[in-house]
């Protein structure tokens, strides 16, 4: 939720106002496989602590690939998920993570990848790291270590528009996260990494967790403090079908 721009953002958009053409490309998805050695598939990290059940979590915020006609192609991270699309979550560095995604969209994409959305307590434990801290890099805030000092795109794309927060279509306009200084590629903020090797758990995009009523964690590139600091950031103001330019996710999986 773009809470640093205004609280109480609107419902999801219908028809998008801007068309982004993204060339299809066949991609490899090793992290979706169950094979290989170790407790976790590729692209995931093991989170294990005394007295808690170990689990795997994606190292990077999710990218989506579409599956159609036996072919996999990258889904535009700037576009909403369309009804009937079969999408799979993948975890890899150096890509633009998926935004404009609802909690239910995220859950379905994790399931296609033979994963699941993280339970909220799992997400918090993973974010805080091996030695629990407020931020992935420690207890003291360092502006810019994570993508938490971004440029507000609504004012760029819709300048002087007093009704922008009341328009779900505008809140999901695909131009928003293409504004320079807004959404960053996964892992591009090298300081935003914890002891588990997880990137961007604070800032960049909000991350949906498994709560069926709708909860996301971690903040996004304009706000990582108004609803809690760093790993404590929590918003439950929206239902499971809500989406906007700030909402993303990553997946978890039971350890082998």
Residue, then its C-alpha position, 0 to 999 in steps of 0.5 A: x500500500x502506498x501509505x507514504x503517498x496516502x492511506x486508504x488506497x483503492x480497489x484493483x484496476x480494470x482495463x490498464x491505461x497503458x500498454x507495455x509490450x514485453x517480448x516473450x522469451x523461454x526461461x529456465x526455472x530450476x527453483x520450481x523443481x523438487x530435484x537436487x541435493x540439500x533441503x531447499x530447491x535452487x533460489x531458496x534459502x533454509x531458515x532454521x532456528x532452535x525450537x522452530x520448524x525449518x523451512x525454505x524461502x525465496x532469496x529474491x522477490x518473485x518474478x512471474x512466468x506465464x505458461x501457455x501452449x507448453x511454453x514459458x515466458x516472462x510476465x510483465x512485472x508492470x502489468x496485472x494478472x489477467x483472469x485465467x492466466x496460469x503463472x508460476x513464481x520464480x526466484x532469481x537476481x537481477x530482474x524486476x519483481x512482480x508488482x500489481x499482484x493480489x494475495x490470491x494471485x501470489x498464492x496461486x503462482x507459488x502453488x504452480x511452482x510447488x511452493x506456498x505463501x509464507x506464514x506470517x511468523x515465517x516471514x518475520x523470522x526470515x527477515x530478521x535473520x540468524x541473529x534477529x535484527x530490525x532490518x536485514x543489515x542490523x538494528x539501526x536504520x540506514x536510508x538507502x541500504x534497502x530500496x526505501x528512498x524511492x521516487x513517488x511515481x504517482x506525482x510523475x505519471x499523474x501530476x496535480x491529480x487530486x483523484x489519483x488515490x480514488x482510481x484503481x486503474x491509475x493505481x495499477x498503471x504500468x508506467x508507475x514502476x517504470x519511473x526512474x528511481x522507483x522499483x529496483x531489480x532484485x538484489x540490486x541493493x547489496x546492503x539489503x541482505x541478511x545472514x540467510x542470504x535473503x535480499x529486499x525483505x524490507x522495501x522495494x515491494x510489499x510482500x503478501x503472506x499467507x493470511x487469507x484475510x490479506x496481510x503484507x509485510x516489509x514496506x515498499x520503496x516509499x515507506x518502510x516505517x509508518x506501519x512498523x520499522x523494517x521487518x516489523x512493518x505490517x499492513x492488514x488494511x486490504x483484502x486478499x484480492x487487492x493489488x496496486x503498484x506496490x504489492x509483490x511477494x515471495x514464496x516459501x516451501x517446507x524443507x526436505 
